[in-house]
Amino acid sequence: MTLLNPQLTAFAAVLAEGSFDAAAQRLSLTPSAISQRIKALEDRLGQVLILRRSPCRATASGQRLLRSVQQMQLMEAETLGEFAAADPAHKTASTMAIAVNADSLASWLLPALAELHAQHGMLFDIRTEDQDHSADLLRDGSVLGAITADAKPVQGCAVKKLGVMRYLPIASPAFVETYFSDGLNATALGRAPLLTFNRRDALQTRFMRSITRARLAPPIHYVPSSTAFVEAATLGLGWAMAPEAMLRTPLASGSLQTLASNRWLDVPMYWQHWTIRSPALAQLTDALLRAAASDLHIVDGTKQRS
């Protein structure tokens, strides 16, 4: 059941699913019906809203509309939930589209989401994106909230500091012996293979610049998985910056070691979300703040503590 205009529902479905065919399958309609609804909506507003590509993307006008439609859908789910409160079998669950960095997803985030699902039946549409770029998904209307390294609020959003993710430079003992037996220096960093999540991941480069200003071009492995990232380092493929929360067991067992005990990167993490009156969004915000308080570092000036 939906209270939204069918044209808006089709519009949101195309952008969520990435194609007219997938949106039609989701809404149990034909692709032709979806196309007609999108065309009617664009004619009505006098704007092209969707770029017909693979996947489909919103135009600038479409992004503005999508932000409003996402908010409408959340409020619709909550309203229907209130009317169905007396009959739990017909309750409509809220689906929260959020952007998170892969390291948070692999370490501290999921227990908070599991708690919300167990208590309130919430559903989540999780989009993984580097913390330096996740705020872009807020700007284009794709998500309701984002875990980001950007403290500057996106227009129309509120920001709350979660804490700091500490990244340690790690590698296998054999790798350290092969490449860093003379210590952490420009020569070693220039020849030692490194691991990076993808081409937008700048943590390793940032760390190398904290050691040396030399222009380095080391061999690179691209490993787009947080858990595989740590495993690849354990197997000796390269060195990497990995979140401290994921390293307790391999460091304790000796399968990994830090390149230097006094070197790390602290990345401040923030939760940005749209400023709308939504009980579900408030519950999600509270759950993330509680989870972050337990698992992330707190940094106060130059003083650092766990």
Summary of the structure (lengths in Angstrom):
residues: 306
radius of gyration: 22.5
end to end distance: 47.1
largest distance: 69.6
contacts: 968
relative contact order: 0.14
helix: 46%
strand: 21%
